[in-house]
């Protein structure tokens, strides 16, 4: 599944880091899938290539040239809040 992928994004969410959200070099992982409409009417989708929790990844060491790790930094937010939907 990840053969040929150079980059692992372990908390991809809605892939907001990427201009090309289908970048073939990246294996997009997240622990959730989500499709919803945000409060401003925009559609928001979390659809990783692989469901995985960054605390227990199924990859050998040195499987990727780069790992992108930007987990949510939210300590107190309700489950249905805009920030929780968007960032997990």
C-alpha positions in Angstrom: 0.0 0.0 0.0 2.7 2.4 0.8 5.3 1.2 -1.6 7.0 4.2 -3.3 5.6 6.7 -0.9 8.4 9.0 0.4 6.4 11.0 2.9 4.2 9.9 5.8 1.6 12.3 7.2 0.3 10.7 10.4 -2.3 13.3 11.3 -3.5 14.3 7.8 -7.0 15.5 8.8 -8.4 17.5 5.8 -4.9 17.6 4.2 -4.7 21.4 4.7 -0.9 21.4 4.4 -1.2 20.5 0.7 -2.0 22.4 -2.4 -2.2 19.0 -4.2 -4.4 17.0 -1.7 -3.8 13.9 -3.8 0.0 14.0 -3.8 1.2 10.6 -4.9 4.4 10.9 -2.8 2.5 11.1 0.5 0.8 8.4 2.5 -2.0 10.1 4.3 -2.9 8.6 7.7 -5.4 9.6 10.4 -7.3 7.8 13.1 -10.7 9.0 11.8 -12.8 9.5 8.7 -15.3 12.3 8.5 -17.5 14.1 6.0 -19.4 17.1 7.2 -20.4 20.7 6.4 -18.7 23.4 8.4 -20.5 26.4 9.9 -19.7 28.6 6.9 -21.2 26.0 4.4 -18.0 24.5 3.1 -17.7 20.7 2.8 -15.0 19.2 5.0 -13.6 15.7 4.4 -11.1 13.6 6.3 -10.4 10.5 4.2 -7.0 9.1 4.9 -5.3 6.5 2.7 -4.9 4.4 5.8 -6.6 4.5 9.2 -3.9 4.5 11.8 -3.2 6.0 15.2 0.2 7.8 15.4 0.8 6.2 18.8 1.0 2.7 17.2 2.1 2.9 13.5 2.4 -0.3 11.5 5.7 0.7 9.7 9.3 -0.3 10.1 11.8 2.3 11.1 13.2 4.3 8.1 10.3 3.4 5.9 9.9 7.0 4.8 12.2 9.9 4.0 10.0 12.4 5.8 7.3 12.2 8.5 4.9 15.1 8.9 3.6 15.2 12.4 1.2 18.0 13.4 -1.3 16.6 15.9 -4.2 18.6 17.2 -3.2 20.8 20.1 -6.6 21.2 21.6 -7.0 20.6 25.3 -10.6 21.8 26.0 -13.0 21.7 23.1 -16.5 20.1 22.7 -16.8 17.2 20.3 -19.1 19.2 17.9 -17.1 22.4 18.0 -15.7 23.7 14.7 -12.1 23.2 15.9 -12.8 19.6 17.0 -14.4 18.7 13.6 -11.6 20.2 11.6 -8.6 19.2 13.7 -9.8 16.1 15.6 
